[in-house]
Structure formats: structure tokens, C-alpha cells
Amino acid sequence: MAEQTSKTREPSQPSKPSPSSKPSQSGKPSQPSEPSLSADEIEAEIIAKRAHLASTIDELALRAQPREIARRQTESAKARFVNATHTPQGDLRMERIGAIAAAASAVFVVLAILHRRYHRG
């Protein structure tokens, strides 16, 4: 359980070993010089960690929902389209718009030819 709580540590609290927890000459870690926490403080810390873990799990569950994934993909596709068809100043890039229109027309013509070919008889 100690491994899991160290993984959910806040980024603002880097995990650095305290200087007092360095191994002594015998190879065993010495006792920390900090005063030990009371039972109420430990319980409050556990409650805070549980609440943080619960909110993290809820956020991950939301991110994994298919509707949310589709929404993010749609936003990403819209942003890519706008970046491809507009300059940083917001003007249309006519050469790219023309290329997209030509490609779409070519695909439409090919599909129409294939449709006629296979549905004629």
C-alpha cells in the first residue's frame, strides 16, 4: 500500500529522503528526528489521500467514456482543419482550400465511375 500512496503524491511535494533517514554505519536506517504524527493527524492524512484518489479515479473514468473520447477527437479534428486552412492571422489559405476541393472532386468522380461500373448490369 505504501507504493500506491507514493505514486499519487502531489507534484508540489517532491519525494526526497530526509537527511535523518540515511542509513547508519550499521546499514540500518536511523529513526527520523521529526516528531511522530498523532493518530488524529494520520487519520486526517488518510482521509485527504482517499478523497484525492477518489477524485483522480472519477476523472479517469470520465476520460475513458466513449462519448468523451469522441468529443475530444472531434475538437482535435476541427482544430487541425482550421490550422490547415487558415493563416495565423485568420485569413483563408486559398491554395489549400483549392487543393482540398480538387481532391474531394476527384474522389467523388472515382466513386461515381465505380458506382456506374458495378450497377450497370
N, CA, C and O of each residue as an XYZ file, in Angstrom:
484
protein
N       0.822     -1.183      0.000
C       0.000      0.000      0.000
C       0.865      1.245      0.000
O       0.438      2.286     -0.500
N       2.061      1.167      0.543
C       2.950      2.320      0.599
C       3.386      2.733     -0.798
O       3.619      3.916     -1.044
N       3.500      1.784     -1.714
C       3.887      2.116     -3.084
C       2.808      2.929     -3.767
O       3.117      3.866     -4.503
N       1.533      2.589     -3.537
C       0.444      3.294     -4.195
C       0.347      4.728     -3.713
O       0.098      5.625     -4.518
N       0.536      4.974     -2.421
C       0.416      6.337     -1.929
C       1.563      7.191     -2.421
O       1.388      8.397     -2.594
N       2.731      6.615     -2.653
C       3.838      7.420     -3.162
C       3.627      7.780     -4.622
O       4.175      8.781     -5.083
N       2.852      7.000     -5.365
C       2.582      7.308     -6.771
C       1.559      8.425     -6.908
O       1.566      9.135     -7.914
N       0.670      8.603     -5.915
C      -0.367      9.615     -6.005
C       0.056     10.906     -5.331
O      -0.781     11.769     -5.064
N       1.313     11.047     -5.059
C       1.833     12.231     -4.389
C       1.655     13.453     -5.265
O       1.815     13.372     -6.483
N       1.328     14.574     -4.669
C       1.166     15.827     -5.387
C       2.501     16.255     -5.974
O       3.539     16.045     -5.345
N       2.503     16.860     -7.184
C       3.754     17.316     -7.777
C       4.428     18.399     -6.938
O       5.647     18.557     -7.000
N       3.656     19.139     -6.163
C       4.248     20.198     -5.360
C       5.000     19.640     -4.158
O       5.711     20.377     -3.474
N       4.848     18.342     -3.898
C       5.535     17.729     -2.780
C       6.509     16.673     -3.305
O       6.168     15.490     -3.332
N       7.713     17.073     -3.723
C       8.649     16.091     -4.248
C       9.063     15.120     -3.158
O       9.207     15.492     -1.993
N       9.250     13.895     -3.546
C       9.625     12.884     -2.562
C      11.141     12.851     -2.452
O      11.830     12.283     -3.299
N      11.638     13.464     -1.405
C      13.067     13.470     -1.143
C      13.297     12.778      0.184
O      12.574     13.021      1.151
N      14.289     11.929      0.235
C      14.543     11.294      1.518
C      15.059     12.342      2.497
O      15.871     13.197      2.143
N      14.573     12.261      3.734
C      15.036     13.220      4.729
C      16.462     12.862      5.130
O      16.833     11.688      5.113
N      17.261     13.861      5.490
C      18.645     13.584      5.838
C      18.765     12.684      7.053
O      19.767     11.987      7.215
N      17.747     12.694      7.913
C      17.831     11.866      9.110
C      17.521     10.406      8.823
O      17.772      9.561      9.683
N      16.984     10.070      7.650
C      16.646      8.690      7.359
C      17.745      7.972      6.591
O      17.523      6.886      6.056
N      18.928      8.572      6.531
C      20.047      7.913      5.863
C      20.486      6.725      6.708
O      20.362      6.746      7.933
N      21.003      5.681      6.043
C      21.430      4.523      6.819
C      22.577      4.881      7.744
O      23.463      5.665      7.405
N      22.533      4.290      8.903
C      23.643      4.492      9.834
C      24.809      3.614      9.410
O      24.734      2.917      8.398
N      25.869      3.647     10.174
C      27.052      2.877      9.822
C      26.773      1.382      9.811
O      27.466      0.626      9.129
N      25.771      0.953     10.557
C      25.451     -0.467     10.591
C      24.632     -0.902      9.391
O      24.376     -2.093      9.219
N      24.207      0.064      8.537
C      23.450     -0.273      7.347
C      21.958     -0.179      7.539
O      21.207     -0.311      6.573
N      21.497      0.050      8.777
C      20.067      0.174      9.037
C      19.697      1.649      9.065
O      20.477      2.471      9.547
N      18.513      1.997      8.553
C      18.122      3.397      8.600
C      17.918      3.843     10.041
O      17.369      3.105     10.859
N      18.363      5.057     10.341
C      18.177      5.589     11.682
C      16.772      6.146     11.806
O      16.114      6.395     10.796
N      16.313      6.343     13.009
C      14.973      6.868     13.253
C      14.929      8.334     12.859
O      15.882      9.068     13.120
N      13.829      8.782     12.227
C      13.737     10.189     11.856
C      13.701     11.063     13.113
O      13.162     10.666     14.146
N      14.288     12.263     13.006
C      14.324     13.152     14.155
C      13.039     13.965     14.272
O      12.839     14.660     15.268
N      12.158     13.888     13.262
C      10.889     14.608     13.294
C       9.965     13.948     14.312
O      10.020     12.733     14.498
N       9.117     14.735     14.972
C       8.175     14.123     15.913
C       7.161     13.285     15.151
O       6.770     13.641     14.039
N       6.742     12.202     15.726
C       5.783     11.331     15.053
C       4.405     11.980     15.067
O       4.075     12.758     15.962
N       3.616     11.645     14.064
C       2.282     12.217     13.928
C       1.328     11.554     14.910
O       1.476     10.379     15.245
N       0.351     12.320     15.362
C      -0.652     11.751     16.253
C      -1.632     10.922     15.432
O      -1.641     10.986     14.202
N      -2.435     10.162     16.112
C      -3.413      9.309     15.434
C      -4.416     10.145     14.648
O      -4.820      9.762     13.551
N      -4.819     11.284     15.205
C      -5.769     12.155     14.503
C      -5.151     12.738     13.238
O      -5.832     12.851     12.219
N      -3.874     13.110     13.283
C      -3.201     13.648     12.116
C      -3.050     12.594     11.029
O      -3.223     12.879      9.844
N      -2.727     11.380     11.441
C      -2.601     10.281     10.480
C      -3.947      9.999      9.833
O      -4.036      9.800      8.621
N      -5.012      9.982     10.663
C      -6.352      9.723     10.128
C      -6.772     10.826      9.166
O      -7.374     10.540      8.131
N      -6.468     12.079      9.485
C      -6.806     13.196      8.593
C      -6.039     13.078      7.280
O      -6.587     13.359      6.214
N      -4.787     12.668      7.351
C      -3.987     12.495      6.141
C      -4.547     11.373      5.271
O      -4.598     11.501      4.047
N      -4.958     10.291      5.887
C      -5.550      9.166      5.153
C      -6.842      9.606      4.467
O      -7.087      9.258      3.311
N      -7.672     10.376      5.184
C      -8.929     10.849      4.604
C      -8.652     11.758      3.406
O      -9.324     11.664      2.379
N      -7.662     12.633      3.544
C      -7.316     13.529      2.440
C      -6.806     12.741      1.235
O      -7.171     13.035      0.097
N      -5.966     11.743      1.487
C      -5.442     10.918      0.388
C      -6.566     10.145     -0.293
O      -6.578     10.026     -1.518
N      -7.506      9.621      0.482
C      -8.645      8.898     -0.095
C      -9.475      9.812     -0.988
O      -9.875      9.419     -2.084
N      -9.732     11.022     -0.522
C     -10.530     11.968     -1.314
C      -9.805     12.314     -2.612
O     -10.423     12.381     -3.674
N      -8.508     12.530     -2.525
C      -7.726     12.838     -3.722
C      -7.738     11.653     -4.688
O      -7.897     11.836     -5.895
N      -7.573     10.456     -4.167
C      -7.593      9.256     -5.005
C      -8.965      9.067     -5.648
O      -9.051      8.701     -6.820
N     -10.025      9.310     -4.905
C     -11.379      9.165     -5.452
C     -11.618     10.152     -6.584
O     -12.215      9.801     -7.602
N     -11.154     11.391     -6.412
C     -11.355     12.372     -7.482
C     -10.521     12.015     -8.709
O     -10.954     12.244     -9.838
N      -9.335     11.461     -8.500
C      -8.497     11.027     -9.620
C      -9.162      9.885    -10.380
O      -9.161      9.872    -11.611
N      -9.722      8.941     -9.662
C     -10.407      7.807    -10.302
C     -11.626      8.297    -11.079
O     -11.878      7.838    -12.193
N     -12.387      9.232    -10.493
C     -13.556      9.781    -11.194
C     -13.137     10.481    -12.480
O     -13.796     10.336    -13.510
N     -12.050     11.234    -12.427
C     -11.571     11.936    -13.620
C     -11.127     10.940    -14.695
O     -11.414     11.138    -15.876
N     -10.435      9.881    -14.299
C     -10.006      8.868    -15.268
C     -11.199      8.145    -15.877
O     -11.204      7.843    -17.070
N     -12.207      7.869    -15.063
C     -13.408      7.208    -15.576
C     -14.115      8.104    -16.592
O     -14.616      7.621    -17.608
N     -14.156      9.406    -16.319
C     -14.779     10.337    -17.262
C     -14.003     10.377    -18.566
O     -14.600     10.371    -19.643
N     -12.681     10.417    -18.483
C     -11.854     10.472    -19.697
C     -11.992      9.219    -20.546
O     -11.803      9.274    -21.761
N     -12.317      8.097    -19.931
C     -12.388      6.834    -20.662
C     -13.762      6.584    -21.292
O     -13.930      5.602    -22.015
N     -14.743      7.447    -21.034
C     -16.076      7.249    -21.608
C     -16.044      7.493    -23.114
O     -15.439      8.465    -23.566
N     -16.682      6.630    -23.890
C     -16.658      6.774    -25.354
C     -17.157      8.135    -25.833
O     -16.601      8.688    -26.782
N     -18.180      8.680    -25.208
C     -18.705      9.982    -25.632
C     -17.646     11.074    -25.431
O     -17.496     11.961    -26.272
N     -16.924     11.004    -24.330
C     -15.872     11.991    -24.056
C     -14.709     11.832    -25.029
O     -14.140     12.824    -25.487
N     -14.358     10.600    -25.343
C     -13.278     10.353    -26.314
C     -13.679     10.910    -27.677
O     -12.868     11.549    -28.347
N     -14.924     10.672    -28.090
C     -15.405     11.180    -29.383
C     -15.413     12.709    -29.396
O     -15.063     13.322    -30.404
N     -15.810     13.323    -28.284
C     -15.824     14.785    -28.211
C     -14.417     15.358    -28.354
O     -14.215     16.339    -29.069
N     -13.441     14.745    -27.673
C     -12.059     15.220    -27.779
C     -11.516     15.039    -29.191
O     -10.807     15.907    -29.700
N     -11.847     13.908    -29.830
C     -11.384     13.668    -31.199
C     -12.005     14.674    -32.165
O     -11.333     15.142    -33.084
N     -13.285     15.013    -31.967
C     -13.954     15.992    -32.822
C     -13.300     17.363    -32.672
O     -13.036     18.046    -33.662
N     -13.041     17.757    -31.429
C     -12.371     19.046    -31.202
C     -10.993     19.065    -31.854
O     -10.591     20.071    -32.440
N     -10.275     17.959    -31.752
C      -8.938     17.878    -32.336
C      -9.003     17.981    -33.860
O      -8.197     18.681    -34.472
N      -9.961     17.285    -34.467
C     -10.097     17.339    -35.930
C     -10.466     18.748    -36.399
O      -9.945     19.226    -37.408
N     -11.364     19.411    -35.666
C     -11.733     20.788    -36.029
C     -10.519     21.710    -35.942
O     -10.298     22.539    -36.825
N      -9.739     21.563    -34.880
C      -8.561     22.414    -34.706
C      -7.541     22.169    -35.818
O      -6.935     23.116    -36.319
N      -7.343     20.898    -36.209
C      -6.408     20.593    -37.297
C      -6.896     21.188    -38.615
O      -6.099     21.711    -39.393
N      -8.209     21.110    -38.870
C      -8.768     21.666    -40.097
C      -8.578     23.179    -40.143
O      -8.188     23.730    -41.172
N      -8.851     23.839    -39.041
C      -8.685     25.295    -39.000
C      -7.215     25.656    -39.181
O      -6.907     26.603    -39.904
N      -6.314     24.937    -38.554
C      -4.880     25.212    -38.707
C      -4.414     24.979    -40.143
O      -3.526     25.682    -40.627
N      -5.002     24.007    -40.820
C      -4.589     23.704    -42.188
C      -5.154     24.696    -43.195
O      -4.552     24.914    -44.246
N      -6.298     25.300    -42.893
C      -6.955     26.154    -43.884
C      -6.877     27.645    -43.580
O      -7.348     28.458    -44.375
N      -6.294     28.014    -42.455
C      -6.195     29.419    -42.083
C      -4.763     29.781    -41.722
O      -4.008     28.961    -41.198
N      -4.410     31.017    -42.012
C      -3.101     31.529    -41.604
C      -3.172     31.891    -40.118
O      -4.260     31.946    -39.545
N      -2.025     32.135    -39.498
C      -2.065     32.550    -38.085
C      -2.868     33.837    -37.863
O      -3.378     34.065    -36.765
N      -2.982     34.673    -38.890
C      -3.762     35.907    -38.770
C      -5.261     35.659    -38.962
O      -6.064     36.561    -38.722
N      -5.650     34.468    -39.386
C      -7.057     34.137    -39.559
C      -7.536     34.170    -40.995
O      -8.703     33.879    -41.259
N      -6.662     34.518    -41.932
C      -7.052     34.554    -43.352
C      -7.089     33.140    -43.918
O      -6.363     32.255    -43.467
N      -7.961     32.944    -44.928
C      -8.044     31.637    -45.583
C      -6.802     31.408    -46.439
O      -6.283     32.334    -47.063
N      -6.342     30.179    -46.458
C      -5.240     29.792    -47.347
C      -5.885     29.217    -48.602
O      -6.245     28.041    -48.651
N      -6.023     30.066    -49.610
C      -6.753     29.688    -50.812
C      -6.104     28.524    -51.545
O      -6.810     27.706    -52.135
N      -4.781     28.430    -51.524
C      -4.127     27.310    -52.216
C      -4.495     25.980    -51.562
O      -4.659     24.975    -52.253
N      -4.625     25.966    -50.243
C      -5.012     24.724    -49.563
C      -6.493     24.436    -49.752
O      -6.878     23.277    -49.910
N      -7.322     25.460    -49.740
C      -8.757     25.269    -49.969
C      -8.969     24.691    -51.371
O      -9.777     23.781    -51.556
N      -8.243     25.221    -52.351
C      -8.348     24.717    -53.724
C      -7.897     23.269    -53.827
O      -8.523     22.465    -54.517
N      -6.805     22.938    -53.137
C      -6.302     21.558    -53.173
C      -7.304     20.599    -52.524
O      -7.516     19.491    -53.017
N      -7.913     21.023    -51.428
C      -8.909     20.177    -50.758
C     -10.132     19.975    -51.648
O     -10.665     18.870    -51.742
N     -10.574     21.057    -52.303
C     -11.732     20.955    -53.202
C     -11.429     20.050    -54.389
O     -12.280     19.262    -54.801
N     -10.222     20.155    -54.943
C      -9.838     19.305    -56.079
C      -9.786     17.838    -55.659
O     -10.248     16.964    -56.393
N      -9.226     17.570    -54.485
C      -9.143     16.185    -54.008
C     -10.542     15.612    -53.766
O     -10.813     14.462    -54.110
N     -11.424     16.413    -53.175
C     -12.787     15.951    -52.926
C     -13.511     15.680    -54.238
O     -14.249     14.700    -54.343
N     -13.310     16.532    -55.239
C     -13.933     16.328    -56.554
C     -13.419     15.047    -57.205
O     -14.195     14.296    -57.796
N     -12.119     14.798    -57.099
C     -11.535     13.590    -57.685
C     -12.121     12.340    -57.035
O     -12.452     11.374    -57.722
N     -12.248     12.363    -55.716
C     -12.827     11.210    -55.007
C     -14.272     11.006    -55.442
O     -14.695      9.873    -55.669
N     -15.027     12.081    -55.560
C     -16.416     11.979    -55.991
C     -16.524     11.383    -57.390
O     -17.382     10.534    -57.632
N     -15.665     11.815    -58.319
C     -15.686     11.297    -59.696
C     -15.342      9.810    -59.704
O     -15.999      9.034    -60.398
N     -14.349      9.407    -58.964
C     -13.954      7.990    -58.913
C     -15.097      7.149    -58.347
O     -15.399      6.077    -58.873
N     -15.733      7.630    -57.277
C     -16.854      6.883    -56.698
C     -18.019      6.784    -57.677
O     -18.666      5.740    -57.759
N     -18.297      7.851    -58.420
C     -19.384      7.826    -59.403
C     -19.082      6.834    -60.512
O     -19.978      6.113    -60.951
N     -17.838      6.781    -60.975
C     -17.453      5.830    -62.030
C     -17.586      4.397    -61.523
O     -18.109      3.528    -62.221
N     -17.118      4.162    -60.324
C     -17.214      2.804    -59.752
C     -18.676      2.402    -59.550
O     -19.041      1.249    -59.782
N     -19.490      3.322    -59.130
C     -20.903      3.027    -58.923
C     -21.571      2.653    -60.253
O     -22.323      1.680    -60.317
N     -21.305      3.403    -61.284
C     -21.870      3.099    -62.612
C     -21.388      1.774    -63.125
O     -22.158      1.001    -63.694
N     -20.108      1.504    -62.928
C     -19.493      0.286    -63.448
C     -20.120     -0.959    -62.828
O     -20.381     -1.933    -63.533
N     -20.366     -0.940    -61.507
C     -20.845     -2.131    -60.836
C     -22.377     -2.227    -60.765
O     -22.905     -3.275    -60.393
N     -23.075     -1.186    -61.104
C     -24.529     -1.226    -61.044
C     -25.191     -1.163    -62.411
O     -26.408     -1.002    -62.501
N     -24.409     -1.288    -63.472
C     -24.977     -1.243    -64.817
C     -25.563     -2.569    -65.228
O     -26.545     -2.605    -65.970
N     -25.037     -3.565    -64.805
C     -25.675     -4.786    -65.243
C     -24.768     -5.873    -65.437
O     -25.187     -6.969    -65.809
